[in-house]
Amino acid sequence: MLRAGYERVRGRGVGQTWRRDVGMLTGMSEVTARSEPEAANMPPEVEDEQPVEEDERPVEPDRRAAWRESMRVGLWTWLAGLVMYALVTSVAWLPGAGQAPNLPQAYQAWNRWDTVWYVIIADSGYRYDSRSAAFFPLYPLLVRFANRVLPGGTFEAALLLSILFCLVALVLVHRLTTELIGPELGRRTTFYLFAFPTGFYLAAAYNESLFIALAAGSLYCMRRRHWWLAAVLAGFASATRMAGALLALAFLYEYLRQRGFALRRIRWDVLWVALTPGGLLLYALYCARTFGDPLYFEKMQANWFHTGFQAPWTTLGQVFELATRTHPVLGADSMRNIINLTTAVGVLILLVVALDRHWGLGREQAYLVVFSAGIVLMPLLNPIRTYYPLSSMWRFALECLPVFMVLAKMGRNARFDRVYTMVALAVQGVMIVTFLQNQFVA
């Protein structure tokens, strides 16, 4: 019976599903009890609370079934990824032609690059090395708490947390995508995200999976009109990565879109947007009290050669020049520039395509594009002043969820689906080995 109800709900459009769930939270069942004359006299600002047909009433078991499906898809995708990572980790030592590692040494190979800084912050705070202020506090703070109750050291706690956050992120990405563009594309989007060449960062001891989980949860709540919860999750996201503050733009756009961009329909709940940069503001307050400068975290970016802003097209031109003039073409710096330039341009193109209803997602999902465009523009506006200015671009691309939704729509073509799957997983396997060999990836 539940299955039949679920299929009935899946057959309807996204807008109908959204209205049912809004009704559950706002008491639409009371509205449906009104007479037609009463409904006709309702003011225009409560247009979204109009009476609905009997079969459109909220059905709680159907929502639970939808979440169970998201859990199932997320869990199997997550397990498949973990098996792949375990297999690649077990043979990653081979290119070095050294002695085979034991099990602890094998997983310790994941303790690389940014992970080292998160472990330092979790163990000793920001005063131990002031350069660590460049890394936002929520993830290392959670690692610190987890280390008190979990066996092993700080790195083990960080790795386990990221693996768990990866599962949460995949579940929420599936739920968000299914809500917006349907179950088939929801499944494919979840897989495409994890299969992306830098998808392994979702399971590494980085803050990527935590950030994507919080961002996806916030974007989902915006579509559901759970404004206070969307703002709270965005606030936590801004305490994880500075890019989380961009969710405020998505919040305002989606809020206005759902009200037809009519100022007269704005209500007090728009004020929840003030919470979206809450994590960033609290961290700035901490930096002001600890280091005497609320923007100290931004100044510490200079240690990674972020020393000024410039026009995004200037950055693209510089990367193109470096990519074409650096020799050998297959050298590390040249390949980084080619890969990250291709990623930046490709993401920008796919974000534009996402606004088209036929090829992409339609303007109804523009709030996703607003958030993702900001994520791409940040490294373009403030590049690294070194031989590879966009060094982490293809890791940041993981946070641009509408890109993977558009790719999933393209994946309806069987040839494209096979090519993407084979190429993405092959490159990811190589990048995992590169990362475990202590070479920079993203």
C-alpha positions as CSV (number, residue, x, y, z in Angstrom):
1,M,0.0,0.0,0.0
2,L,2.8,2.4,0.9
3,R,4.6,1.5,-2.3
4,A,1.5,2.3,-4.4
5,G,1.2,5.6,-2.6
6,Y,4.8,6.4,-3.3
7,E,4.5,5.7,-7.0
8,R,1.4,7.9,-7.1
9,V,3.4,10.8,-5.5
10,R,6.4,10.2,-7.8
11,G,4.1,10.6,-10.8
12,R,3.2,14.1,-10.0
13,G,5.2,17.2,-10.7
14,V,7.7,18.7,-8.3
15,G,5.4,21.7,-7.6
16,Q,2.6,19.4,-6.4
17,T,4.9,17.5,-4.1
18,W,6.2,20.7,-2.7
19,R,2.7,22.1,-2.1
20,R,1.7,18.9,-0.2
21,D,4.6,19.1,2.2
22,V,4.2,22.8,2.7
23,G,0.6,22.0,3.6
24,M,1.7,19.5,6.2
25,L,3.8,22.1,7.9
26,T,1.5,25.1,7.7
27,G,-1.8,23.5,8.4
28,M,-3.2,23.2,5.0
29,S,-5.6,20.6,6.2
30,E,-7.5,23.4,7.9
31,V,-7.5,25.4,4.7
32,T,-9.0,22.5,2.7
33,A,-11.9,22.4,5.2
34,R,-13.0,25.9,4.2
35,S,-15.8,26.5,1.9
36,E,-15.3,27.7,-1.7
37,P,-16.6,31.2,-0.8
38,E,-14.2,31.5,2.0
39,A,-11.4,30.5,-0.3
40,A,-12.4,33.1,-2.8
41,N,-12.1,35.8,-0.2
42,M,-8.6,34.8,0.8
43,P,-6.1,37.6,0.4
44,P,-3.6,37.3,-2.5
45,E,-0.6,37.0,-0.1
46,V,-1.8,33.5,1.0
47,E,-2.3,32.3,-2.5
48,D,-0.1,29.2,-1.8
49,E,-2.5,28.1,0.8
50,Q,-5.5,27.6,-1.6
51,P,-7.6,24.5,-1.1
52,V,-6.3,21.4,-2.7
53,E,-7.9,18.3,-4.1
54,E,-8.6,15.4,-1.8
55,D,-5.9,13.3,-3.3
56,E,-3.3,16.1,-3.0
57,R,-3.5,16.2,0.8
58,P,-0.2,15.5,2.6
59,V,0.5,11.8,3.0
60,E,3.1,11.3,5.7
61,P,3.9,7.6,4.7
62,D,4.8,8.8,1.2
63,R,7.3,11.3,2.5
64,R,8.8,8.6,4.7
65,A,9.1,6.3,1.7
66,A,10.8,9.0,-0.2
67,W,13.4,9.5,2.5
68,R,13.9,5.7,2.7
69,E,14.6,5.7,-1.0
70,S,17.2,8.5,-0.5
71,M,18.8,6.5,2.3
72,R,18.9,3.4,0.1
73,V,20.5,5.2,-2.9
74,G,22.9,7.1,-0.7
75,L,23.9,4.0,1.3
76,W,24.7,1.8,-1.7
77,T,26.6,4.6,-3.5
78,W,28.5,5.3,-0.4
79,L,29.4,1.6,0.2
80,A,30.5,1.2,-3.4
81,G,32.8,4.2,-3.1
82,L,34.3,2.9,0.2
83,V,35.0,-0.5,-1.4
84,M,36.8,1.3,-4.3
85,Y,38.8,3.4,-1.9
86,A,39.9,0.4,0.1
87,L,41.0,-1.4,-3.0
88,V,42.9,1.5,-4.4
89,T,44.5,2.3,-1.1
90,S,45.8,-1.3,-0.8
91,V,47.7,-1.0,-4.1
92,A,48.6,2.7,-4.0
93,W,52.1,2.0,-2.8
94,L,53.0,0.0,-5.9
95,P,54.1,3.1,-8.1
96,G,56.7,3.9,-5.4
97,A,58.2,0.5,-5.6
98,G,58.8,0.6,-1.9
99,Q,58.0,-1.9,0.9
100,A,54.4,-2.9,1.2
101,P,52.7,-1.1,4.1
102,N,50.8,-2.7,6.9
103,L,47.1,-1.8,7.4
104,P,47.7,1.2,9.8
105,Q,50.4,2.6,7.4
106,A,48.0,2.2,4.4
107,Y,45.2,4.3,5.8
108,Q,47.7,6.8,7.4
109,A,48.5,7.7,3.8
110,W,45.2,9.6,3.7
111,N,46.7,12.0,6.3
112,R,47.8,14.6,3.6
113,W,47.7,18.3,2.8
114,D,44.8,20.1,4.4
115,T,44.1,17.1,6.7
116,V,47.3,18.0,8.6
117,W,46.0,21.4,9.4
118,Y,42.6,20.2,10.6
119,V,44.3,17.8,12.9
120,I,46.5,20.5,14.3
121,I,43.5,22.8,14.9
122,A,41.6,19.9,16.6
123,D,44.5,19.1,18.8
124,S,46.0,22.5,19.7
125,G,43.6,25.2,18.5
126,Y,44.5,28.2,16.4
127,R,47.1,29.7,18.7
128,Y,49.6,26.9,18.0
129,D,50.2,28.1,14.5
130,S,48.4,31.3,13.5
131,R,48.5,30.2,9.8
132,S,45.8,27.7,10.6
133,A,43.3,30.5,10.9
134,A,42.8,30.2,7.2
135,F,40.8,27.0,7.9
136,F,37.3,27.5,9.2
137,P,36.4,26.0,12.6
138,L,33.3,23.8,12.5
139,Y,35.0,20.7,11.0
140,P,38.0,20.6,13.3
141,L,35.8,21.5,16.3
142,L,33.7,18.4,15.5
143,V,36.8,16.3,15.1
144,R,38.0,17.5,18.5
145,F,34.7,16.4,20.2
146,A,34.7,13.1,18.3
147,N,38.3,12.3,19.3
148,R,37.2,12.3,23.0
149,V,34.8,9.4,22.4
150,L,36.2,7.5,19.5
151,P,39.2,5.1,19.7
152,G,42.4,6.0,17.9
153,G,43.9,9.4,17.4
154,T,42.7,12.7,16.0
155,F,43.3,11.7,12.4
156,E,41.3,8.6,12.8
157,A,38.4,10.6,14.3
158,A,38.6,13.1,11.4
159,L,38.6,10.4,8.8
160,L,35.6,8.6,10.4
161,L,33.7,11.8,10.6
162,S,34.3,12.6,7.0
163,I,33.2,9.2,5.9
164,L,30.0,9.5,7.9
165,F,29.4,13.1,6.6
166,C,29.9,11.7,3.1
167,L,26.9,9.3,3.6
168,V,24.8,12.2,4.9
169,A,25.8,14.4,1.9
170,L,24.9,11.7,-0.6
171,V,21.5,11.1,1.0
172,L,20.7,14.8,1.0
173,V,21.9,15.4,-2.5
174,H,19.6,12.6,-3.7
175,R,16.7,13.9,-1.8
176,L,17.2,17.5,-3.1
177,T,17.7,16.3,-6.7
178,T,14.7,13.9,-6.6
179,E,12.6,16.7,-5.3
180,L,13.6,19.0,-8.1
181,I,14.0,16.8,-11.2
182,G,12.8,13.4,-10.3
183,P,14.0,10.0,-9.0
184,E,15.8,8.7,-12.0
185,L,18.0,11.9,-12.3
186,G,18.3,11.9,-8.5
187,R,20.0,8.5,-8.5
188,R,22.3,9.5,-11.4
189,T,23.2,12.8,-9.9
190,T,24.2,11.2,-6.6
191,F,26.4,8.7,-8.5
192,Y,27.9,11.2,-10.8
193,L,28.9,13.4,-7.9
194,F,30.7,10.6,-6.1
195,A,32.3,9.3,-9.3
196,F,33.7,12.7,-10.2
197,P,37.6,12.7,-10.3
198,T,37.9,14.6,-7.1
199,G,34.9,12.8,-5.4
200,F,37.2,11.0,-3.1
201,Y,37.6,14.2,-1.1
202,L,34.1,13.5,0.2
203,A,35.6,10.6,2.2
204,A,39.0,12.1,2.9
205,A,39.6,14.0,6.2
206,Y,38.6,17.3,4.6
207,N,35.6,19.5,5.3
208,E,34.1,18.8,1.8
209,S,31.5,16.3,2.8
210,L,30.3,18.3,5.8
211,F,30.0,21.4,3.7
212,I,28.1,19.7,0.9
213,A,25.8,18.0,3.4
214,L,25.0,21.3,5.1
215,A,24.6,23.2,1.8
216,A,22.3,20.5,0.3
217,G,20.2,20.4,3.4
218,S,19.9,24.2,3.4
219,L,18.9,24.3,-0.3
220,Y,16.4,21.5,0.2
221,C,14.8,23.4,3.1
222,M,14.6,26.5,1.1
223,R,12.5,24.7,-1.5
224,R,10.3,23.3,1.2
225,R,9.9,26.8,2.8
226,H,11.5,25.7,6.0
227,W,13.2,29.1,6.2
228,W,14.4,28.9,9.7
229,L,16.0,25.5,9.3
230,A,17.5,26.6,5.9
231,A,19.1,29.6,7.6
232,V,20.5,27.5,10.5
233,L,22.1,25.0,8.2
234,A,23.5,27.8,6.1
235,G,24.9,29.3,9.2
236,F,26.7,26.1,10.0
237,A,27.9,25.9,6.4
238,S,29.5,29.4,6.7
239,A,31.3,28.1,9.8
240,T,32.7,25.3,7.7
241,R,33.7,27.2,4.6
242,M,33.6,30.9,3.8
243,A,31.6,30.0,0.7
244,G,28.7,29.0,3.0
245,A,27.8,32.7,3.3
246,L,26.8,32.6,-0.3
247,L,23.7,30.6,0.7
248,A,22.3,33.9,1.8
249,L,22.0,34.9,-1.9
250,A,20.3,31.6,-2.7
251,F,17.9,32.1,0.3
252,L,16.8,35.6,-0.8
253,Y,16.4,34.6,-4.5
254,E,14.3,31.5,-3.7
255,Y,12.3,33.4,-1.1
256,L,11.4,36.1,-3.6
257,R,10.8,33.6,-6.4
258,Q,8.3,31.7,-4.4
259,R,6.4,35.0,-3.9
260,G,6.5,36.0,-7.5
261,F,9.2,38.7,-6.8
262,A,6.3,40.8,-5.3
263,L,7.6,42.9,-2.5
264,R,4.1,43.1,-1.0
265,R,4.2,39.4,-0.3
266,I,7.3,39.5,1.8
267,R,6.7,38.4,5.4
268,W,8.7,38.5,8.6
269,D,10.2,35.0,7.9
270,V,12.5,36.6,5.4
271,L,14.5,37.9,8.4
272,W,15.8,34.3,9.0
273,V,18.3,35.2,6.3
274,A,20.2,37.1,8.9
275,L,21.3,33.7,10.4
276,T,22.9,32.5,7.1
277,P,26.3,34.1,7.6
278,G,26.2,33.5,11.4
279,G,29.1,31.0,11.4
280,L,31.3,33.4,9.5
281,L,30.4,36.3,11.8
282,L,31.1,34.3,14.9
283,Y,34.5,33.2,13.5
284,A,35.3,36.8,12.7
285,L,34.5,37.7,16.2
286,Y,36.8,35.0,17.5
287,C,39.6,36.2,15.3
288,A,39.1,39.8,16.5
289,R,39.4,38.7,20.1
290,T,42.2,36.2,19.6
291,F,44.3,37.9,16.9
292,G,43.1,41.5,17.1
293,D,41.6,41.4,13.5
294,P,38.2,40.2,12.5
295,L,39.5,39.4,9.0
296,Y,42.6,37.6,10.2
297,F,41.4,34.4,8.5
298,E,41.5,36.2,5.2
299,K,44.9,37.6,5.8
300,M,46.3,34.2,6.6
301,Q,45.3,33.1,3.0
302,A,48.5,35.0,2.0
303,N,50.5,32.0,3.2
304,W,48.9,30.1,0.3
305,F,49.6,32.9,-2.1
306,H,46.1,34.5,-2.1
307,T,47.4,38.1,-2.1
308,G,44.8,40.1,-4.0
309,F,41.7,40.3,-6.1
310,Q,41.3,40.7,-9.9
311,A,38.8,40.3,-12.6
312,P,37.8,36.6,-13.3
313,W,38.6,36.9,-17.0
314,T,42.1,38.1,-16.1
315,T,42.6,34.9,-14.1
316,L,41.3,32.7,-16.9
317,G,43.6,34.5,-19.3
318,Q,46.6,33.9,-17.0
319,V,45.8,30.3,-16.5
320,F,45.4,29.8,-20.3
321,E,48.8,31.5,-20.9
322,L,50.5,29.3,-18.3
323,A,48.9,26.1,-19.7
324,T,50.0,26.9,-23.2
325,R,53.5,28.1,-22.4
326,T,54.5,25.6,-19.7
327,H,56.6,22.7,-20.9
328,P,56.5,19.8,-20.9
329,V,52.8,19.8,-21.7
330,L,52.3,16.7,-19.6
331,G,54.2,18.2,-16.7
332,A,52.6,18.5,-13.3
333,D,52.1,22.3,-13.4
334,S,50.9,22.3,-17.0
335,M,48.4,19.5,-16.3
336,R,47.0,21.2,-13.2
337,N,46.4,24.4,-15.2
338,I,44.8,22.5,-18.1
339,I,42.5,20.5,-15.8
340,N,41.5,23.4,-13.6
341,L,41.0,25.8,-16.5
342,T,38.8,23.2,-18.3
343,T,36.9,22.6,-15.0
344,A,36.3,26.3,-14.5
345,V,35.0,27.0,-18.0
346,G,33.0,23.8,-18.1
347,V,31.3,24.5,-14.8
348,L,30.4,28.1,-15.9
349,I,29.0,26.7,-19.2
350,L,26.9,24.1,-17.4
351,L,25.6,26.6,-14.9
352,V,24.3,28.7,-17.9
353,V,22.8,25.5,-19.4
354,A,21.1,24.7,-16.1
355,L,18.9,27.8,-16.5
356,D,17.4,26.4,-19.7
357,R,14.3,24.3,-19.2
358,H,14.9,21.9,-22.2
359,W,18.7,21.2,-21.8
360,G,19.0,22.0,-18.1
361,L,16.8,22.4,-15.0
362,G,14.8,25.5,-15.8
363,R,14.7,28.9,-14.1
364,E,12.7,27.5,-11.2
365,Q,16.1,26.1,-10.0
366,A,18.0,29.3,-10.5
367,Y,18.7,29.6,-6.8
368,L,21.0,26.6,-7.1
369,V,22.9,28.4,-9.9
370,V,23.2,31.6,-7.8
371,F,24.9,29.7,-5.1
372,S,27.2,27.6,-7.4
373,A,28.2,30.6,-9.5
374,G,29.5,32.3,-6.3
375,I,31.5,29.2,-5.5
376,V,33.2,29.3,-8.9
377,L,33.8,33.0,-8.9
378,M,35.6,33.1,-5.5
379,P,38.8,31.4,-6.8
380,L,38.6,33.3,-10.0
381,L,38.4,36.6,-8.2
382,N,41.2,35.7,-5.7
383,P,43.5,33.2,-7.4
384,I,46.7,31.7,-6.1
385,R,49.7,33.8,-7.2
386,T,51.8,30.8,-8.3
387,Y,52.3,28.5,-11.2
388,Y,48.8,27.1,-11.0
389,P,46.3,29.9,-10.0
390,L,43.2,27.7,-9.9
391,S,44.9,24.7,-8.1
392,S,41.7,23.5,-6.3
393,M,39.1,24.4,-8.8
394,W,38.1,20.8,-9.6
395,R,37.6,20.1,-5.9
396,F,35.4,23.2,-5.5
397,A,33.4,21.9,-8.5
398,L,32.0,19.2,-6.2
399,E,30.0,21.9,-4.4
400,C,28.3,23.0,-7.6
401,L,25.3,20.6,-7.4
402,P,23.4,21.9,-10.5
403,V,26.4,20.9,-12.6
404,F,25.9,17.3,-11.7
405,M,22.2,17.6,-12.2
406,V,22.7,18.8,-15.8
407,L,25.3,16.0,-16.3
408,A,22.7,13.5,-15.0
409,K,20.2,14.8,-17.5
410,M,22.8,14.4,-20.3
411,G,23.3,10.9,-18.9
412,R,19.9,9.8,-20.2
413,N,22.0,9.2,-23.4
414,A,23.5,5.7,-22.8
415,R,26.7,6.6,-24.6
416,F,27.3,9.7,-22.5
417,D,26.5,7.7,-19.4
418,R,29.1,5.1,-20.2
419,V,31.8,7.6,-21.2
420,Y,31.3,9.7,-18.1
421,T,31.3,6.7,-15.8
422,M,34.4,5.1,-17.2
423,V,36.5,8.3,-17.6
424,A,35.5,9.8,-14.2
425,L,36.2,6.6,-12.2
426,A,39.4,5.9,-14.1
427,V,40.7,9.5,-13.4
428,Q,39.5,9.3,-9.8
429,G,41.5,6.1,-9.2
430,V,44.6,7.8,-10.6
431,M,44.1,10.9,-8.5
432,I,43.6,8.8,-5.3
433,V,47.0,7.1,-6.0
434,T,48.5,10.5,-6.6
435,F,47.1,11.9,-3.4
436,L,48.3,8.9,-1.4
437,Q,51.7,9.3,-2.9
438,N,51.7,12.8,-1.2
439,Q,51.4,14.6,-4.5
440,F,49.0,17.6,-4.7
441,V,45.7,16.9,-6.5
442,A,43.3,19.7,-5.5
